Amino acid sequence: MGFYCVDNLPVELMRSLRSCTPPAKQFRRAALLVDAREGVQLEKLRRCFKHLKKDHPSRSFSIEANEDALLRRYSETPPPHPPGKNYSCARGLSHERA
């Protein structure tokens, strides 16, 4: 699709991307993925994104998986879902969505 992807980018680092100017043809588009588990840092996301948009044409959107897909994913991988360390995966997902 022609995007340079940065996965699980900490919200605080979005500000530093304003000053980045990648080689023109090598990285014309970038996709920055922020994890919903960033917790209180997500409160800063809107402000950081606004600053980033000043220098780079940008769009923001959310991607969400359905509950069945997430439960299947976390039941098939060794580490537990992070918010669900002290309780079930389903309860952890509900807590995360809230």
Distance bins in CASP14 RR format, pairs under 12 A and 6 or more apart:
PFRMAT RR
TARGET T0000
AUTHOR 0000-0000-0000
RMODE 2
METHOD distances of the structure
MODEL  1
1 28 0 0 0 0 0 1 0 0 0 0 0
1 29 0 0 0 0 1 0 0 0 0 0 0
1 30 0 0 0 0 0 1 0 0 0 0 0
1 31 0 0 0 0 1 0 0 0 0 0 0
2 25 0 0 0 0 0 1 0 0 0 0 0
2 26 0 0 0 0 0 1 0 0 0 0 0
2 27 0 0 0 0 1 0 0 0 0 0 0
2 28 1 0 0 1 0 0 0 0 0 0 0
2 29 1 0 0 1 0 0 0 0 0 0 0
2 30 0 0 0 0 1 0 0 0 0 0 0
2 31 0 0 0 0 1 0 0 0 0 0 0
3 22 0 0 0 0 0 1 0 0 0 0 0
3 26 0 0 0 0 0 1 0 0 0 0 0
3 27 0 0 0 0 1 0 0 0 0 0 0
3 28 0 0 0 0 1 0 0 0 0 0 0
3 29 1 0 1 0 0 0 0 0 0 0 0
3 30 1 0 0 1 0 0 0 0 0 0 0
3 31 1 0 1 0 0 0 0 0 0 0 0
3 32 0 0 0 0 1 0 0 0 0 0 0
3 33 0 0 0 0 0 1 0 0 0 0 0
4 17 0 0 0 0 0 1 0 0 0 0 0
4 20 0 0 0 0 0 1 0 0 0 0 0
4 22 1 0 0 1 0 0 0 0 0 0 0
4 23 0 0 0 0 0 1 0 0 0 0 0
4 25 0 0 0 0 0 1 0 0 0 0 0
4 26 1 0 0 1 0 0 0 0 0 0 0
4 27 1 0 1 0 0 0 0 0 0 0 0
4 28 0 0 0 0 1 0 0 0 0 0 0
4 29 1 0 0 1 0 0 0 0 0 0 0
4 30 1 0 1 0 0 0 0 0 0 0 0
4 31 1 0 0 1 0 0 0 0 0 0 0
4 32 0 0 0 0 1 0 0 0 0 0 0
4 33 0 0 0 0 0 1 0 0 0 0 0
5 27 0 0 0 0 0 1 0 0 0 0 0
5 29 0 0 0 0 1 0 0 0 0 0 0
5 30 1 0 0 1 0 0 0 0 0 0 0
5 31 1 0 1 0 0 0 0 0 0 0 0
5 32 0 0 0 0 1 0 0 0 0 0 0
5 33 1 0 0 1 0 0 0 0 0 0 0
6 13 0 0 0 0 1 0 0 0 0 0 0
6 14 0 0 0 0 1 0 0 0 0 0 0
6 16 0 0 0 0 0 1 0 0 0 0 0
6 17 0 0 0 0 1 0 0 0 0 0 0
6 20 0 0 0 0 0 1 0 0 0 0 0
6 22 0 0 0 0 0 1 0 0 0 0 0
6 27 0 0 0 0 0 1 0 0 0 0 0
6 29 0 0 0 0 0 1 0 0 0 0 0
6 30 1 0 0 1 0 0 0 0 0 0 0
6 31 1 0 0 1 0 0 0 0 0 0 0
6 32 1 0 1 0 0 0 0 0 0 0 0
6 33 1 0 0 1 0 0 0 0 0 0 0
6 34 0 0 0 0 1 0 0 0 0 0 0
6 35 0 0 0 0 0 1 0 0 0 0 0
6 52 0 0 0 0 0 1 0 0 0 0 0
7 30 0 0 0 0 0 1 0 0 0 0 0
7 31 0 0 0 0 1 0 0 0 0 0 0
7 32 0 0 0 0 1 0 0 0 0 0 0
7 33 1 0 1 0 0 0 0 0 0 0 0
7 34 0 0 0 0 1 0 0 0 0 0 0
7 35 0 0 0 0 1 0 0 0 0 0 0
8 32 0 0 0 0 1 0 0 0 0 0 0
8 33 1 0 0 1 0 0 0 0 0 0 0
8 34 1 0 0 1 0 0 0 0 0 0 0
8 35 1 0 1 0 0 0 0 0 0 0 0
8 36 0 0 0 0 0 1 0 0 0 0 0
8 37 0 0 0 0 1 0 0 0 0 0 0
8 38 0 0 0 0 1 0 0 0 0 0 0
8 41 0 0 0 0 0 1 0 0 0 0 0
9 15 0 0 0 0 0 1 0 0 0 0 0
9 16 0 0 0 0 0 1 0 0 0 0 0
9 17 0 0 0 0 1 0 0 0 0 0 0
9 30 0 0 0 0 1 0 0 0 0 0 0
9 31 0 0 0 0 1 0 0 0 0 0 0
9 32 1 0 1 0 0 0 0 0 0 0 0
9 33 1 0 0 1 0 0 0 0 0 0 0
9 34 1 0 1 0 0 0 0 0 0 0 0
9 35 0 0 0 0 1 0 0 0 0 0 0
9 38 0 0 0 0 1 0 0 0 0 0 0
9 41 0 0 0 0 0 1 0 0 0 0 0
9 45 0 0 0 0 0 1 0 0 0 0 0
9 48 0 0 0 0 1 0 0 0 0 0 0
9 49 0 0 0 0 0 1 0 0 0 0 0
9 52 0 0 0 0 0 1 0 0 0 0 0
10 16 0 0 0 0 0 1 0 0 0 0 0
10 17 0 0 0 0 0 1 0 0 0 0 0
10 32 0 0 0 0 0 1 0 0 0 0 0
10 33 0 0 0 0 0 1 0 0 0 0 0
10 34 0 0 0 0 1 0 0 0 0 0 0
10 35 0 0 0 0 1 0 0 0 0 0 0
10 37 0 0 0 0 0 1 0 0 0 0 0
10 38 1 0 0 1 0 0 0 0 0 0 0
10 39 0 0 0 0 0 1 0 0 0 0 0
10 41 1 0 0 1 0 0 0 0 0 0 0
10 42 0 0 0 0 0 1 0 0 0 0 0
10 44 0 0 0 0 0 1 0 0 0 0 0
10 45 0 0 0 0 0 1 0 0 0 0 0
10 48 0 0 0 0 0 1 0 0 0 0 0
11 17 0 0 0 0 0 1 0 0 0 0 0
11 32 0 0 0 0 1 0 0 0 0 0 0
11 33 0 0 0 0 0 1 0 0 0 0 0
11 34 1 0 0 1 0 0 0 0 0 0 0
11 35 0 0 0 0 1 0 0 0 0 0 0
11 36 0 0 0 0 0 1 0 0 0 0 0
11 37 0 0 0 0 0 1 0 0 0 0 0
11 38 1 0 1 0 0 0 0 0 0 0 0
11 39 0 0 0 0 1 0 0 0 0 0 0
11 40 0 0 0 0 1 0 0 0 0 0 0
11 41 1 0 1 0 0 0 0 0 0 0 0
11 42 1 0 0 1 0 0 0 0 0 0 0
11 43 0 0 0 0 1 0 0 0 0 0 0
11 44 1 0 1 0 0 0 0 0 0 0 0
11 45 1 0 1 0 0 0 0 0 0 0 0
11 46 0 0 0 0 1 0 0 0 0 0 0
11 47 0 0 0 0 1 0 0 0 0 0 0
11 48 1 0 1 0 0 0 0 0 0 0 0
11 49 0 0 0 0 1 0 0 0 0 0 0
11 51 0 0 0 0 0 1 0 0 0 0 0
11 52 0 0 0 0 0 1 0 0 0 0 0
12 34 0 0 0 0 0 1 0 0 0 0 0
12 38 0 0 0 0 1 0 0 0 0 0 0
12 40 0 0 0 0 0 1 0 0 0 0 0
12 41 1 0 0 1 0 0 0 0 0 0 0
12 42 0 0 0 0 0 1 0 0 0 0 0
12 43 0 0 0 0 0 1 0 0 0 0 0
12 44 1 0 0 1 0 0 0 0 0 0 0
12 45 0 0 0 0 0 1 0 0 0 0 0
12 47 0 0 0 0 0 1 0 0 0 0 0
12 48 1 0 0 1 0 0 0 0 0 0 0
12 51 0 0 0 0 0 1 0 0 0 0 0
13 19 0 0 0 0 0 1 0 0 0 0 0
13 20 0 0 0 0 0 1 0 0 0 0 0
13 32 0 0 0 0 1 0 0 0 0 0 0
13 34 0 0 0 0 1 0 0 0 0 0 0
13 38 0 0 0 0 0 1 0 0 0 0 0
13 41 0 0 0 0 0 1 0 0 0 0 0
13 44 0 0 0 0 0 1 0 0 0 0 0
13 45 0 0 0 0 0 1 0 0 0 0 0
13 48 0 0 0 0 1 0 0 0 0 0 0
13 52 0 0 0 0 0 1 0 0 0 0 0
14 20 0 0 0 0 0 1 0 0 0 0 0
14 30 0 0 0 0 0 1 0 0 0 0 0
14 32 1 0 0 1 0 0 0 0 0 0 0
14 33 0 0 0 0 0 1 0 0 0 0 0
14 34 1 0 0 1 0 0 0 0 0 0 0
14 38 0 0 0 0 0 1 0 0 0 0 0
14 41 0 0 0 0 0 1 0 0 0 0 0
14 42 0 0 0 0 0 1 0 0 0 0 0
14 44 0 0 0 0 1 0 0 0 0 0 0
14 45 1 0 0 1 0 0 0 0 0 0 0
14 46 0 0 0 0 0 1 0 0 0 0 0
14 47 0 0 0 0 1 0 0 0 0 0 0
14 48 1 0 1 0 0 0 0 0 0 0 0
14 49 1 0 0 1 0 0 0 0 0 0 0
14 50 0 0 0 0 1 0 0 0 0 0 0
14 51 1 0 0 1 0 0 0 0 0 0 0
14 52 1 0 1 0 0 0 0 0 0 0 0
14 53 0 0 0 0 0 1 0 0 0 0 0
14 54 0 0 0 0 0 1 0 0 0 0 0
14 55 0 0 0 0 0 1 0 0 0 0 0
14 56 0 0 0 0 0 1 0 0 0 0 0
14 58 0 0 0 0 0 1 0 0 0 0 0
14 60 0 0 0 0 0 1 0 0 0 0 0
15 32 0 0 0 0 0 1 0 0 0 0 0
15 44 0 0 0 0 1 0 0 0 0 0 0
15 45 0 0 0 0 0 1 0 0 0 0 0
15 47 0 0 0 0 1 0 0 0 0 0 0
15 48 1 0 1 0 0 0 0 0 0 0 0
15 49 0 0 0 0 1 0 0 0 0 0 0
15 50 0 0 0 0 0 1 0 0 0 0 0
15 51 1 0 1 0 0 0 0 0 0 0 0
15 52 1 0 0 1 0 0 0 0 0 0 0
15 53 0 0 0 0 0 1 0 0 0 0 0
15 54 0 0 0 0 0 1 0 0 0 0 0
15 55 0 0 0 0 0 1 0 0 0 0 0
16 32 0 0 0 0 0 1 0 0 0 0 0
16 48 0 0 0 0 1 0 0 0 0 0 0
16 51 0 0 0 0 0 1 0 0 0 0 0
16 52 0 0 0 0 1 0 0 0 0 0 0
16 55 0 0 0 0 0 1 0 0 0 0 0
17 27 0 0 0 0 0 1 0 0 0 0 0
17 30 1 0 0 1 0 0 0 0 0 0 0
17 32 1 0 0 1 0 0 0 0 0 0 0
17 34 0 0 0 0 0 1 0 0 0 0 0
17 48 0 0 0 0 1 0 0 0 0 0 0
17 49 0 0 0 0 0 1 0 0 0 0 0
17 51 0 0 0 0 1 0 0 0 0 0 0
17 52 1 0 0 1 0 0 0 0 0 0 0
17 53 0 0 0 0 0 1 0 0 0 0 0
17 54 0 0 0 0 0 1 0 0 0 0 0
17 55 0 0 0 0 1 0 0 0 0 0 0
17 56 1 0 0 1 0 0 0 0 0 0 0
17 58 0 0 0 0 0 1 0 0 0 0 0
18 32 0 0 0 0 0 1 0 0 0 0 0
18 48 0 0 0 0 1 0 0 0 0 0 0
18 49 0 0 0 0 0 1 0 0 0 0 0
18 50 0 0 0 0 0 1 0 0 0 0 0
18 51 1 0 0 1 0 0 0 0 0 0 0
18 52 1 0 1 0 0 0 0 0 0 0 0
18 53 0 0 0 0 1 0 0 0 0 0 0
18 54 1 0 0 1 0 0 0 0 0 0 0
18 55 1 0 1 0 0 0 0 0 0 0 0
18 56 1 0 0 1 0 0 0 0 0 0 0
18 58 0 0 0 0 0 1 0 0 0 0 0
19 51 0 0 0 0 0 1 0 0 0 0 0
19 52 0 0 0 0 0 1 0 0 0 0 0
19 54 0 0 0 0 0 1 0 0 0 0 0
19 55 0 0 0 0 1 0 0 0 0 0 0
19 56 0 0 0 0 0 1 0 0 0 0 0
20 27 0 0 0 0 1 0 0 0 0 0 0
20 30 0 0 0 0 1 0 0 0 0 0 0
20 32 0 0 0 0 0 1 0 0 0 0 0
20 52 0 0 0 0 0 1 0 0 0 0 0
20 55 0 0 0 0 1 0 0 0 0 0 0
20 56 0 0 0 0 1 0 0 0 0 0 0
21 27 0 0 0 0 1 0 0 0 0 0 0
21 28 0 0 0 0 0 1 0 0 0 0 0
21 30 0 0 0 0 0 1 0 0 0 0 0
21 55 0 0 0 0 1 0 0 0 0 0 0
21 56 0 0 0 0 1 0 0 0 0 0 0
22 28 0 0 0 0 1 0 0 0 0 0 0
22 29 0 0 0 0 1 0 0 0 0 0 0
22 30 1 0 0 1 0 0 0 0 0 0 0
22 56 0 0 0 0 0 1 0 0 0 0 0
27 56 0 0 0 0 0 1 0 0 0 0 0
28 56 0 0 0 0 0 1 0 0 0 0 0
28 57 0 0 0 0 0 1 0 0 0 0 0
29 56 0 0 0 0 1 0 0 0 0 0 0
29 57 0 0 0 0 1 0 0 0 0 0 0
29 58 0 0 0 0 0 1 0 0 0 0 0
29 59 0 0 0 0 0 1 0 0 0 0 0
30 52 0 0 0 0 0 1 0 0 0 0 0
30 56 0 0 0 0 1 0 0 0 0 0 0
30 57 0 0 0 0 0 1 0 0 0 0 0
30 58 0 0 0 0 1 0 0 0 0 0 0
30 59 0 0 0 0 0 1 0 0 0 0 0
31 58 0 0 0 0 0 1 0 0 0 0 0
31 59 0 0 0 0 0 1 0 0 0 0 0
31 60 0 0 0 0 0 1 0 0 0 0 0
31 61 0 0 0 0 0 1 0 0 0 0 0
31 63 0 0 0 0 0 1 0 0 0 0 0
32 45 0 0 0 0 0 1 0 0 0 0 0
32 48 0 0 0 0 1 0 0 0 0 0 0
32 49 0 0 0 0 1 0 0 0 0 0 0
32 52 0 0 0 0 1 0 0 0 0 0 0
32 53 0 0 0 0 0 1 0 0 0 0 0
32 56 0 0 0 0 0 1 0 0 0 0 0
32 58 0 0 0 0 1 0 0 0 0 0 0
32 59 0 0 0 0 0 1 0 0 0 0 0
32 60 0 0 0 0 1 0 0 0 0 0 0
32 61 0 0 0 0 0 1 0 0 0 0 0
33 45 0 0 0 0 0 1 0 0 0 0 0
33 60 0 0 0 0 0 1 0 0 0 0 0
33 61 0 0 0 0 0 1 0 0 0 0 0
33 62 0 0 0 0 0 1 0 0 0 0 0
33 63 0 0 0 0 1 0 0 0 0 0 0
34 41 0 0 0 0 1 0 0 0 0 0 0
34 42 1 0 0 1 0 0 0 0 0 0 0
34 44 0 0 0 0 0 1 0 0 0 0 0
34 45 1 0 0 1 0 0 0 0 0 0 0
34 46 0 0 0 0 0 1 0 0 0 0 0
34 48 0 0 0 0 1 0 0 0 0 0 0
34 49 0 0 0 0 1 0 0 0 0 0 0
34 52 0 0 0 0 0 1 0 0 0 0 0
34 60 0 0 0 0 1 0 0 0 0 0 0
34 61 0 0 0 0 0 1 0 0 0 0 0
34 62 0 0 0 0 1 0 0 0 0 0 0
34 63 0 0 0 0 0 1 0 0 0 0 0
35 41 0 0 0 0 1 0 0 0 0 0 0
35 42 0 0 0 0 1 0 0 0 0 0 0
35 45 0 0 0 0 0 1 0 0 0 0 0
35 62 0 0 0 0 0 1 0 0 0 0 0
35 63 0 0 0 0 0 1 0 0 0 0 0
35 82 0 0 0 0 1 0 0 0 0 0 0
35 83 0 0 0 0 0 1 0 0 0 0 0
35 96 0 0 0 0 0 1 0 0 0 0 0
36 42 1 0 0 1 0 0 0 0 0 0 0
36 45 0 0 0 0 0 1 0 0 0 0 0
36 62 0 0 0 0 1 0 0 0 0 0 0
36 63 0 0 0 0 1 0 0 0 0 0 0
36 64 0 0 0 0 1 0 0 0 0 0 0
36 65 0 0 0 0 0 1 0 0 0 0 0
36 70 0 0 0 0 0 1 0 0 0 0 0
36 81 0 0 0 0 0 1 0 0 0 0 0
36 82 0 0 0 0 0 1 0 0 0 0 0
36 83 0 0 0 0 1 0 0 0 0 0 0
36 92 0 0 0 0 0 1 0 0 0 0 0
36 93 0 0 0 0 0 1 0 0 0 0 0
36 95 0 0 0 0 0 1 0 0 0 0 0
36 96 1 0 0 1 0 0 0 0 0 0 0
36 97 0 0 0 0 1 0 0 0 0 0 0
36 98 0 0 0 0 0 1 0 0 0 0 0
37 81 0 0 0 0 1 0 0 0 0 0 0
37 82 1 0 1 0 0 0 0 0 0 0 0
37 83 1 0 0 1 0 0 0 0 0 0 0
37 84 0 0 0 0 0 1 0 0 0 0 0
37 85 0 0 0 0 0 1 0 0 0 0 0
37 92 0 0 0 0 0 1 0 0 0 0 0
37 93 0 0 0 0 0 1 0 0 0 0 0
37 95 0 0 0 0 0 1 0 0 0 0 0
37 96 1 0 0 1 0 0 0 0 0 0 0
37 97 0 0 0 0 0 1 0 0 0 0 0
38 44 0 0 0 0 1 0 0 0 0 0 0
38 45 1 0 0 1 0 0 0 0 0 0 0
38 48 0 0 0 0 0 1 0 0 0 0 0
38 82 0 0 0 0 0 1 0 0 0 0 0
38 96 0 0 0 0 0 1 0 0 0 0 0
39 45 0 0 0 0 1 0 0 0 0 0 0
39 82 0 0 0 0 0 1 0 0 0 0 0
39 83 0 0 0 0 1 0 0 0 0 0 0
39 95 0 0 0 0 0 1 0 0 0 0 0
39 96 0 0 0 0 1 0 0 0 0 0 0
39 98 0 0 0 0 0 1 0 0 0 0 0
41 47 0 0 0 0 0 1 0 0 0 0 0
41 48 0 0 0 0 1 0 0 0 0 0 0
42 48 0 0 0 0 0 1 0 0 0 0 0
42 49 0 0 0 0 0 1 0 0 0 0 0
42 62 0 0 0 0 0 1 0 0 0 0 0
42 96 0 0 0 0 0 1 0 0 0 0 0
44 50 0 0 0 0 0 1 0 0 0 0 0
44 51 0 0 0 0 0 1 0 0 0 0 0
44 52 0 0 0 0 0 1 0 0 0 0 0
45 51 0 0 0 0 0 1 0 0 0 0 0
45 52 0 0 0 0 0 1 0 0 0 0 0
45 60 0 0 0 0 1 0 0 0 0 0 0
45 62 0 0 0 0 0 1 0 0 0 0 0
46 52 0 0 0 0 0 1 0 0 0 0 0
46 53 0 0 0 0 0 1 0 0 0 0 0
46 60 0 0 0 0 1 0 0 0 0 0 0
47 53 0 0 0 0 0 1 0 0 0 0 0
47 54 0 0 0 0 0 1 0 0 0 0 0
48 54 0 0 0 0 0 1 0 0 0 0 0
48 58 0 0 0 0 0 1 0 0 0 0 0
48 60 0 0 0 0 0 1 0 0 0 0 0
49 55 0 0 0 0 0 1 0 0 0 0 0
49 56 0 0 0 0 0 1 0 0 0 0 0
49 58 1 0 0 1 0 0 0 0 0 0 0
49 59 0 0 0 0 1 0 0 0 0 0 0
49 60 1 0 1 0 0 0 0 0 0 0 0
49 61 0 0 0 0 0 1 0 0 0 0 0
50 56 0 0 0 0 0 1 0 0 0 0 0
50 58 0 0 0 0 1 0 0 0 0 0 0
50 60 0 0 0 0 1 0 0 0 0 0 0
51 58 0 0 0 0 0 1 0 0 0 0 0
52 58 1 0 1 0 0 0 0 0 0 0 0
52 59 0 0 0 0 0 1 0 0 0 0 0
52 60 0 0 0 0 1 0 0 0 0 0 0
53 59 0 0 0 0 1 0 0 0 0 0 0
53 60 0 0 0 0 1 0 0 0 0 0 0
62 97 0 0 0 0 0 1 0 0 0 0 0
63 69 0 0 0 0 0 1 0 0 0 0 0
64 70 0 0 0 0 1 0 0 0 0 0 0
64 93 0 0 0 0 0 1 0 0 0 0 0
64 96 0 0 0 0 0 1 0 0 0 0 0
64 97 0 0 0 0 1 0 0 0 0 0 0
65 71 0 0 0 0 1 0 0 0 0 0 0
65 72 0 0 0 0 1 0 0 0 0 0 0
65 73 1 0 0 1 0 0 0 0 0 0 0
65 74 0 0 0 0 0 1 0 0 0 0 0
65 93 0 0 0 0 1 0 0 0 0 0 0
65 96 0 0 0 0 0 1 0 0 0 0 0
65 97 0 0 0 0 0 1 0 0 0 0 0
66 72 0 0 0 0 1 0 0 0 0 0 0
66 73 0 0 0 0 0 1 0 0 0 0 0
66 93 0 0 0 0 0 1 0 0 0 0 0
66 97 0 0 0 0 0 1 0 0 0 0 0
67 73 0 0 0 0 0 1 0 0 0 0 0
67 74 0 0 0 0 0 1 0 0 0 0 0
67 81 0 0 0 0 0 1 0 0 0 0 0
67 89 0 0 0 0 0 1 0 0 0 0 0
67 90 1 0 0 1 0 0 0 0 0 0 0
67 91 0 0 0 0 0 1 0 0 0 0 0
67 92 0 0 0 0 0 1 0 0 0 0 0
67 93 1 0 0 1 0 0 0 0 0 0 0
67 94 0 0 0 0 1 0 0 0 0 0 0
67 96 0 0 0 0 0 1 0 0 0 0 0
67 97 0 0 0 0 1 0 0 0 0 0 0
68 74 0 0 0 0 0 1 0 0 0 0 0
68 75 0 0 0 0 0 1 0 0 0 0 0
68 89 0 0 0 0 0 1 0 0 0 0 0
68 90 0 0 0 0 0 1 0 0 0 0 0
68 93 0 0 0 0 0 1 0 0 0 0 0
69 75 0 0 0 0 0 1 0 0 0 0 0
69 76 0 0 0 0 0 1 0 0 0 0 0
69 93 0 0 0 0 0 1 0 0 0 0 0
70 76 0 0 0 0 0 1 0 0 0 0 0
70 77 0 0 0 0 0 1 0 0 0 0 0
70 81 1 0 0 1 0 0 0 0 0 0 0
70 83 0 0 0 0 0 1 0 0 0 0 0
70 84 0 0 0 0 0 1 0 0 0 0 0
70 89 0 0 0 0 1 0 0 0 0 0 0
70 90 0 0 0 0 1 0 0 0 0 0 0
70 92 0 0 0 0 1 0 0 0 0 0 0
70 93 1 0 1 0 0 0 0 0 0 0 0
70 94 0 0 0 0 0 1 0 0 0 0 0
70 96 0 0 0 0 1 0 0 0 0 0 0
70 97 0 0 0 0 1 0 0 0 0 0 0
71 77 0 0 0 0 0 1 0 0 0 0 0
71 80 0 0 0 0 0 1 0 0 0 0 0
71 81 0 0 0 0 1 0 0 0 0 0 0
71 84 0 0 0 0 0 1 0 0 0 0 0
71 88 0 0 0 0 1 0 0 0 0 0 0
71 89 1 0 1 0 0 0 0 0 0 0 0
71 90 1 0 0 1 0 0 0 0 0 0 0
71 91 0 0 0 0 0 1 0 0 0 0 0
71 92 0 0 0 0 0 1 0 0 0 0 0
71 93 1 0 0 1 0 0 0 0 0 0 0
71 94 0 0 0 0 0 1 0 0 0 0 0
72 81 0 0 0 0 0 1 0 0 0 0 0
72 89 0 0 0 0 1 0 0 0 0 0 0
72 90 0 0 0 0 0 1 0 0 0 0 0
72 93 0 0 0 0 0 1 0 0 0 0 0
73 79 0 0 0 0 0 1 0 0 0 0 0
73 80 0 0 0 0 0 1 0 0 0 0 0
73 81 0 0 0 0 1 0 0 0 0 0 0
73 89 0 0 0 0 1 0 0 0 0 0 0
73 93 0 0 0 0 0 1 0 0 0 0 0
74 80 1 0 0 1 0 0 0 0 0 0 0
74 81 1 0 1 0 0 0 0 0 0 0 0
74 82 0 0 0 0 1 0 0 0 0 0 0
74 83 0 0 0 0 0 1 0 0 0 0 0
74 84 0 0 0 0 1 0 0 0 0 0 0
74 85 0 0 0 0 0 1 0 0 0 0 0
74 88 0 0 0 0 0 1 0 0 0 0 0
74 89 1 0 1 0 0 0 0 0 0 0 0
74 90 0 0 0 0 1 0 0 0 0 0 0
74 91 0 0 0 0 0 1 0 0 0 0 0
74 92 0 0 0 0 1 0 0 0 0 0 0
74 93 1 0 0 1 0 0 0 0 0 0 0
74 96 0 0 0 0 0 1 0 0 0 0 0
75 81 0 0 0 0 1 0 0 0 0 0 0
75 88 0 0 0 0 0 1 0 0 0 0 0
75 89 1 0 0 1 0 0 0 0 0 0 0
75 90 0 0 0 0 0 1 0 0 0 0 0
75 93 0 0 0 0 0 1 0 0 0 0 0
76 89 0 0 0 0 0 1 0 0 0 0 0
77 89 0 0 0 0 0 1 0 0 0 0 0
79 85 0 0 0 0 1 0 0 0 0 0 0
79 89 0 0 0 0 0 1 0 0 0 0 0
80 86 0 0 0 0 1 0 0 0 0 0 0
80 87 0 0 0 0 1 0 0 0 0 0 0
80 88 0 0 0 0 1 0 0 0 0 0 0
80 89 1 0 0 1 0 0 0 0 0 0 0
80 90 0 0 0 0 0 1 0 0 0 0 0
80 91 0 0 0 0 0 1 0 0 0 0 0
80 92 0 0 0 0 1 0 0 0 0 0 0
80 93 0 0 0 0 0 1 0 0 0 0 0
81 87 0 0 0 0 1 0 0 0 0 0 0
81 88 0 0 0 0 1 0 0 0 0 0 0
81 89 1 0 1 0 0 0 0 0 0 0 0
81 90 0 0 0 0 1 0 0 0 0 0 0
81 91 0 0 0 0 1 0 0 0 0 0 0
81 92 1 0 1 0 0 0 0 0 0 0 0
81 93 1 0 0 1 0 0 0 0 0 0 0
81 94 0 0 0 0 0 1 0 0 0 0 0
81 95 0 0 0 0 1 0 0 0 0 0 0
81 96 1 0 0 1 0 0 0 0 0 0 0
81 97 0 0 0 0 0 1 0 0 0 0 0
82 89 0 0 0 0 0 1 0 0 0 0 0
82 92 0 0 0 0 1 0 0 0 0 0 0
82 93 0 0 0 0 0 1 0 0 0 0 0
82 95 0 0 0 0 0 1 0 0 0 0 0
82 96 0 0 0 0 1 0 0 0 0 0 0
83 89 0 0 0 0 1 0 0 0 0 0 0
83 90 0 0 0 0 0 1 0 0 0 0 0
83 91 0 0 0 0 1 0 0 0 0 0 0
83 92 1 0 1 0 0 0 0 0 0 0 0
83 93 1 0 0 1 0 0 0 0 0 0 0
83 94 0 0 0 0 1 0 0 0 0 0 0
83 95 1 0 1 0 0 0 0 0 0 0 0
83 96 1 0 1 0 0 0 0 0 0 0 0
83 97 0 0 0 0 0 1 0 0 0 0 0
83 98 0 0 0 0 0 1 0 0 0 0 0
84 90 0 0 0 0 1 0 0 0 0 0 0
84 91 1 0 0 1 0 0 0 0 0 0 0
84 92 1 0 1 0 0 0 0 0 0 0 0
84 93 0 0 0 0 1 0 0 0 0 0 0
84 94 0 0 0 0 1 0 0 0 0 0 0
84 95 1 0 0 1 0 0 0 0 0 0 0
84 96 0 0 0 0 1 0 0 0 0 0 0
85 91 0 0 0 0 0 1 0 0 0 0 0
85 92 0 0 0 0 1 0 0 0 0 0 0
85 95 0 0 0 0 0 1 0 0 0 0 0
86 92 0 0 0 0 1 0 0 0 0 0 0
86 95 0 0 0 0 0 1 0 0 0 0 0
87 93 0 0 0 0 0 1 0 0 0 0 0
87 94 0 0 0 0 1 0 0 0 0 0 0
87 95 0 0 0 0 1 0 0 0 0 0 0
87 96 0 0 0 0 0 1 0 0 0 0 0
88 94 0 0 0 0 1 0 0 0 0 0 0
88 95 0 0 0 0 0 1 0 0 0 0 0
89 95 0 0 0 0 0 1 0 0 0 0 0
89 96 0 0 0 0 0 1 0 0 0 0 0
90 96 0 0 0 0 0 1 0 0 0 0 0
90 97 0 0 0 0 0 1 0 0 0 0 0
91 97 0 0 0 0 0 1 0 0 0 0 0
91 98 0 0 0 0 0 1 0 0 0 0 0
92 98 0 0 0 0 1 0 0 0 0 0 0
END
